[in-house]
Amino acid sequence: MVFILEIVLFLFLLFSSHDAFASDVPTEKDRKQVMDQYLSEFCSLQGFPKIFTAIQDVLMRMPYKDFLIVTNRQRPVIFMEVYDSGTARFASSQELIIDKKDEPCCREGFTVIKLGLGLDGAKDSVPIKGVVAHELAHRVLDHIRKGYVNCDAERQANRLIKKWGFGKEFLEASRVFGQRKGDPAGCQEKNSVEKK
């Protein structure tokens, strides 16, 4: 009888700890739901369709392990708009409001990605995706936290987004938004058009 109770207890602990673990780490099939919840809390760009769609697409297409890094509530990426016209171009404020029912966040810090509303002037979201992917790559590579902010870091972020499958978006972002030769402090790609 004791042996049967031990087996039952073992099976209960095994399955209950498995369920607890499974609920803590979302799976790939939960990505859309996790992304929607995440963006509702950590993104203020829902009113700018091209920019918001670009953010959604990048989060859905990037490798899942990297998706989990940038959507980690303990160190989230927060997407905020930067106004480039009107009085808000001089100053504006935003607040991150945590609801009582929300899980705690930001215990390990956070990354703010500030996206200029001028991005919305692109004819479509393709070049915006390149910009968003590039900025998320800096977070995945931990460049700022490591103090690695130079032209090599920019190139490293560009290589990562190409590895993620955003080569076309990178080229279009470079064409539409990229710095030009002679721009002050510009990091130029040694060969911005790469052969596949």
Disulfide bonds with the S-S distance in Angstrom:
Cys151-Cys187 2.14
